């Protein structure tokens, strides 16, 4: 199967990515991203929606934004330290982004290095009247296990920007490599000075399984304790 170009990935999946406008506990407003994995289930980063009031979820790919209706969630990963959440949205006709089958124990770092990816999301653009979908070409620069624990993260060569959080990182095969979650940066330095980190897919699968909202289009099943997975080992993310 031939790889999709960056432009082909955008053409195929841009409409699957939405912005999530929220009101923070202090009354300020913020925008993050989310992406559709089937059956109206959208994946985002936990920190985008945790403790916030969701004001609007919309798809902007086209001439006019298409606003969806929140009908469920947020549903959080059972481990509160894992930055994954899901929401259920009605009224949006979106493509489906398939989650990769590269579970934590199967990740061989060298397999991923320098593979080309595309990041999609809604980092705020100064002077823009409304959220605008931003697409960025990048490469996988490293795979890291944070000393604070948790699942592997992919370090991506694109600049980290607030608002990309919750968006997908897509491979040339049209799979989600993972979920944009954070900028790896020291102290209180600007987000843009850090490394863009993409959380791998296993915690997304766990979150969906834990809440019983695995879309029928995502062909992967976890055991009752979420410790075992049944999938096709021939499915490769690259």
Secondary structure as UniProt FT lines:
FT   HELIX           6..13
FT   HELIX           14..16
FT   STRAND          17..23
FT   TURN            25..26
FT   STRAND          29..38
FT   TURN            39..40
FT   STRAND          41..44
FT   HELIX           46..49
FT   TURN            50..51
FT   STRAND          53..59
FT   STRAND          66..76
FT   TURN            80..81
FT   STRAND          85..90
FT   STRAND          98..99
FT   HELIX           104..106
FT   HELIX           109..112
FT   TURN            113..114
FT   STRAND          116..121
FT   TURN            126..127
FT   STRAND          134..144
FT   TURN            147..148
FT   STRAND          153..159
FT   TURN            162..163
FT   TURN            165..166
FT   STRAND          168..171
FT   TURN            172..173
FT   STRAND          175..184
FT   TURN            187..188
FT   HELIX           191..193
FT   STRAND          195..199
FT   HELIX           202..210
FT   TURN            211..212
FT   TURN            216..217
FT   STRAND          221..222
FT   TURN            224..225
FT   STRAND          229..230
FT   TURN            233..234
//
